[in-house]
Amino acid sequence: MAEMTFWDHLEELRWVLFRVIGLWLVLAVGYFIAMPYIFDNVILGPTHNDFVFYDLLRHIGESLNLDDEFFTQHFEVKMININLAAPFFIHMSTAFWMSVVTAMPYLFFEIWRFISPALYPKERRGVLKALILGTVMFFIGVLLGYFMVYPLALRFLSTYELSSQVENVLSLNSYIDNFMMLVLCMGLAFELPLVTWLLSLLGLVNKSFLRKYRRHAVVIIVIASAIITPTGDPFTLSVVAIPLYLLYEMSILMIKDKKKEEEGEDESGDESEEEIKEETEQVTS
């Protein structure tokens, strides 16, 4: 295979961008057309009492004979719009972000196909694993944020009363802003193992460092979980904190301890030197 010139690489990159942007435009148009159905049944799903997570809580309460309001609460949210142009811009922005998120696997595939010819076989395996892991973990985080974290936060914040004289009326802009922020933040939070692995390749962190500061990480994870879901109950806090802690432990398992590698290399180097000395002694004798 002939070696590609700089202009050949530039031409190939141009076609990569065309394909990615083309797919993004097709998805954006499709989501824009289907947005009324998606908005009612998916985005506004956590506002309805028959949402799958609320049904799960009620099922748990009935199975364990729990009469706490957390498991038996009837929940419904009504929203209003106070901005004339908000529905149109939310329609467009939601279609845009959904198309971007959905197109991410194809974007990673195009990146892989573009850079893979320049990588060694060992590097190809590492980069391919990183792209697959990053994509899967991101979507797991998004699903967890949508089905569990955001519904819990919404149910607590929308029913919280500062005063009996103040009625909570949720605006459309407020709902969408919090929905996008929390769901995408959970998706990004699940990239922790991948980020840690990349930092380990750069020599910035290692297994011993993460183990040494495990207790500090637990405190930070609990604080971050309390900020993400300020509900006050331990169940909601654990829904966020436990997955984040498991991700931290997964990060420790994924990376290698460079100190041990260096010691292994030194030992192998010493053994090889000793073997060479023995061989030279045998030859001279």
C-alpha positions as CSV (number, residue, x, y, z in Angstrom):
1,M,0.0,0.0,0.0
2,A,1.4,3.4,-1.1
3,E,2.2,5.9,1.6
4,M,-0.3,8.7,1.8
5,T,0.8,12.3,1.5
6,F,-0.3,15.2,3.7
7,W,-2.9,16.2,1.1
8,D,-4.2,12.7,0.9
9,H,-4.7,12.7,4.7
10,L,-6.4,16.0,4.4
11,E,-8.7,14.8,1.7
12,E,-9.6,11.7,3.8
13,L,-10.3,13.9,6.8
14,R,-12.6,16.0,4.7
15,W,-14.6,13.0,3.7
16,V,-14.7,11.9,7.4
17,L,-16.2,15.2,8.4
18,F,-18.7,15.1,5.5
19,R,-19.9,11.7,6.6
20,V,-20.2,12.6,10.3
21,I,-22.0,15.9,9.6
22,G,-24.3,14.2,7.0
23,L,-25.3,11.6,9.6
24,W,-25.8,14.3,12.2
25,L,-28.0,16.4,9.9
26,V,-30.1,13.3,9.1
27,L,-30.6,12.4,12.8
28,A,-31.3,16.1,13.7
29,V,-34.0,16.3,11.0
30,G,-35.5,13.0,12.1
31,Y,-35.6,14.0,15.7
32,F,-37.1,17.4,14.8
33,I,-39.9,15.7,13.0
34,A,-40.5,13.1,15.7
35,M,-40.0,15.5,18.6
36,P,-43.6,15.9,19.6
37,Y,-43.9,12.1,20.3
38,I,-40.4,12.0,21.8
39,F,-41.1,15.0,24.0
40,D,-44.3,13.6,25.4
41,N,-43.2,10.0,25.9
42,V,-39.5,10.2,26.6
43,I,-38.4,13.6,27.8
44,L,-41.5,14.3,29.8
45,G,-41.7,10.7,30.9
46,P,-40.4,11.4,34.5
47,T,-43.3,13.9,35.0
48,H,-45.9,11.1,34.8
49,N,-47.0,8.8,37.6
50,D,-46.7,5.7,35.4
51,F,-43.0,6.2,34.7
52,V,-41.1,2.9,34.9
53,F,-39.0,3.9,37.9
54,Y,-42.0,5.1,39.9
55,D,-43.7,1.8,39.1
56,L,-40.6,0.0,40.3
57,L,-40.6,1.9,43.6
58,R,-44.3,1.1,44.2
59,H,-43.6,-2.6,43.4
60,I,-40.8,-2.6,46.0
61,G,-43.0,-1.0,48.5
62,E,-45.8,-3.5,48.0
63,S,-43.4,-6.5,48.0
64,L,-41.8,-5.4,51.3
65,N,-45.0,-3.9,52.9
66,L,-43.5,-0.4,53.0
67,D,-46.0,2.4,53.6
68,D,-43.4,5.2,53.4
69,E,-44.4,8.1,51.1
70,F,-41.1,7.5,49.2
71,F,-42.5,4.2,47.8
72,T,-46.3,5.1,47.7
73,Q,-46.2,8.7,46.5
74,H,-48.5,9.6,43.6
75,F,-46.4,11.9,41.5
76,E,-47.5,14.2,38.6
77,V,-45.9,17.4,37.3
78,K,-47.7,20.2,35.4
79,M,-45.5,22.7,33.6
80,I,-46.1,26.1,32.1
81,N,-44.3,28.2,29.5
82,I,-43.6,31.9,30.2
83,N,-41.4,32.6,27.2
84,L,-43.0,33.1,23.8
85,A,-40.1,31.6,21.8
86,A,-39.1,28.9,24.2
87,P,-41.1,26.0,22.7
88,F,-39.5,26.5,19.2
89,F,-35.9,26.9,20.5
90,I,-36.3,24.0,22.9
91,H,-37.6,21.9,20.0
92,M,-34.5,22.7,17.9
93,S,-32.0,22.4,20.7
94,T,-33.3,19.1,22.0
95,A,-33.2,17.6,18.5
96,F,-29.7,18.9,18.1
97,W,-28.4,17.4,21.4
98,M,-30.2,14.1,20.8
99,S,-28.6,13.8,17.4
100,V,-25.1,14.7,18.8
101,V,-25.4,12.0,21.5
102,T,-26.8,9.4,19.1
103,A,-24.1,10.1,16.5
104,M,-21.2,9.6,19.0
105,P,-20.6,5.9,18.3
106,Y,-20.4,6.6,14.5
107,L,-18.0,9.5,15.2
108,F,-15.8,7.2,17.3
109,F,-15.9,4.7,14.5
110,E,-14.8,7.3,11.9
111,I,-12.0,8.5,14.3
112,W,-10.8,4.9,14.7
113,R,-10.9,4.2,10.9
114,F,-8.9,7.4,10.3
115,I,-6.1,6.9,12.8
116,S,-5.9,3.1,12.8
117,P,-3.5,2.8,9.8
118,A,-0.9,4.9,11.6
119,L,-1.0,2.7,14.7
120,Y,1.0,-0.4,15.7
121,P,-1.1,-3.6,16.3
122,K,-0.8,-3.2,20.1
123,E,-1.8,0.5,19.9
124,R,-4.8,-0.4,17.7
125,R,-6.1,-2.8,20.3
126,G,-5.7,-0.3,23.1
127,V,-7.3,2.6,21.2
128,L,-10.2,0.3,20.0
129,K,-10.8,-0.9,23.6
130,A,-10.8,2.7,24.8
131,L,-13.3,3.9,22.2
132,I,-15.7,1.0,22.8
133,L,-15.4,1.3,26.6
134,G,-15.9,5.1,26.5
135,T,-19.0,4.7,24.3
136,V,-20.6,1.9,26.3
137,M,-19.9,3.6,29.7
138,F,-21.3,7.0,28.5
139,F,-24.6,5.5,27.4
140,I,-24.9,3.5,30.7
141,G,-24.4,6.7,32.6
142,V,-27.1,8.5,30.4
143,L,-29.6,5.6,31.0
144,L,-28.9,5.6,34.7
145,G,-29.4,9.4,34.8
146,Y,-32.6,9.2,32.9
147,F,-34.3,6.3,34.6
148,M,-33.1,6.8,38.2
149,V,-31.2,9.9,39.1
150,Y,-33.2,12.6,37.3
151,P,-36.6,11.2,38.4
152,L,-35.5,11.1,42.0
153,A,-34.2,14.7,41.8
154,L,-37.3,15.9,40.0
155,R,-39.7,14.3,42.5
156,F,-37.9,15.8,45.4
157,L,-37.3,19.3,44.1
158,S,-40.7,19.8,42.5
159,T,-42.5,18.8,45.7
160,Y,-40.2,20.6,48.1
161,E,-42.1,23.4,49.9
162,L,-40.3,26.4,51.3
163,S,-43.6,27.8,52.5
164,S,-47.2,26.7,52.3
165,Q,-48.0,30.1,50.7
166,V,-45.6,29.5,47.8
167,E,-46.9,27.1,45.1
168,N,-44.3,25.3,43.0
169,V,-45.0,25.8,39.3
170,L,-42.3,24.3,37.0
171,S,-41.4,26.2,33.9
172,L,-40.5,24.5,30.7
173,N,-37.0,26.1,30.5
174,S,-36.2,25.0,34.0
175,Y,-37.2,21.4,33.4
176,I,-35.2,21.1,30.1
177,D,-32.1,22.7,31.5
178,N,-32.0,20.4,34.6
179,F,-32.9,17.4,32.5
180,M,-30.1,17.9,30.0
181,M,-27.5,18.9,32.6
182,L,-28.1,15.9,34.9
183,V,-28.5,13.2,32.3
184,L,-25.4,14.4,30.4
185,C,-23.4,14.8,33.6
186,M,-24.1,11.2,34.6
187,G,-23.0,10.1,31.1
188,L,-19.7,12.1,31.5
189,A,-19.2,10.8,35.1
190,F,-19.2,7.3,33.7
191,E,-16.1,8.2,31.6
192,L,-14.1,8.1,34.8
193,P,-12.4,4.8,34.2
194,L,-11.4,5.8,30.7
195,V,-10.0,9.2,31.8
196,T,-8.1,7.5,34.6
197,W,-6.6,5.0,32.1
198,L,-5.5,7.8,29.8
199,L,-3.9,9.7,32.7
200,S,-2.1,6.5,33.7
201,L,-0.7,6.3,30.2
202,L,0.6,9.8,30.6
203,G,2.2,8.8,33.9
204,L,0.0,11.2,36.0
205,V,-1.7,8.6,38.1
206,N,-1.0,5.0,39.0
207,K,-2.7,2.1,40.9
208,S,-0.8,2.9,44.2
209,F,-1.9,6.5,44.0
210,L,-5.6,5.6,43.6
211,R,-5.4,3.1,46.4
212,K,-3.7,5.5,48.7
213,Y,-6.4,8.2,48.3
214,R,-9.4,5.8,48.2
215,R,-10.8,7.3,51.5
216,H,-10.5,10.8,50.1
217,A,-12.2,9.7,46.9
218,V,-15.1,8.2,48.9
219,V,-15.7,11.6,50.7
220,I,-15.5,13.5,47.4
221,I,-17.9,11.0,45.7
222,V,-20.5,11.3,48.6
223,I,-20.3,15.2,48.4
224,A,-20.7,15.2,44.7
225,S,-23.6,12.8,44.9
226,A,-25.3,15.0,47.5
227,I,-24.9,18.0,45.2
228,I,-26.2,16.1,42.2
229,T,-29.2,14.7,44.1
230,P,-30.0,17.1,47.0
231,T,-32.9,14.9,48.2
232,G,-31.7,14.2,51.7
233,D,-32.7,10.5,51.8
234,P,-30.0,7.8,51.8
235,F,-31.6,5.8,49.0
236,T,-31.3,8.6,46.5
237,L,-27.8,9.4,47.6
238,S,-26.7,5.7,47.2
239,V,-28.2,5.5,43.7
240,V,-25.5,8.0,42.6
241,A,-22.7,7.3,45.1
242,I,-22.5,3.5,44.7
243,P,-22.1,3.6,40.8
244,L,-19.5,6.3,41.1
245,Y,-17.5,4.4,43.7
246,L,-17.7,1.2,41.6
247,L,-16.3,3.3,38.7
248,Y,-13.5,4.4,40.9
249,E,-12.7,0.8,41.8
250,M,-12.9,-0.1,38.1
251,S,-10.4,2.6,37.4
252,I,-8.0,1.0,39.8
253,L,-8.4,-2.4,38.1
254,M,-8.0,-1.0,34.6
255,I,-4.6,0.6,35.1
256,K,-1.2,-0.9,35.7
257,D,1.2,0.0,38.5
258,K,4.2,1.4,36.8
259,K,6.4,0.9,39.9
260,K,5.8,-2.9,39.7
261,E,6.4,-2.8,36.0
262,E,9.7,-1.0,36.5
263,E,10.7,-3.5,39.3
264,G,9.8,-6.4,37.0
265,E,11.9,-4.9,34.2
266,D,14.8,-4.3,36.6
267,E,14.6,-7.9,37.9
268,S,14.4,-9.3,34.3
269,G,17.3,-7.0,33.4
270,D,19.4,-8.2,36.4
271,E,18.6,-11.8,35.6
272,S,19.7,-11.3,32.0
273,E,22.9,-9.7,33.1
274,E,23.6,-12.6,35.5
275,E,22.9,-15.1,32.7
276,I,25.3,-13.2,30.4
277,K,28.0,-13.3,33.1
278,E,27.5,-17.0,33.6
279,E,27.7,-17.7,29.9
280,T,30.9,-15.6,29.6
281,E,32.5,-17.4,32.6
282,Q,31.6,-20.8,31.0
283,V,33.2,-19.8,27.7
284,T,36.4,-18.4,29.4
285,S,36.7,-21.6,31.5
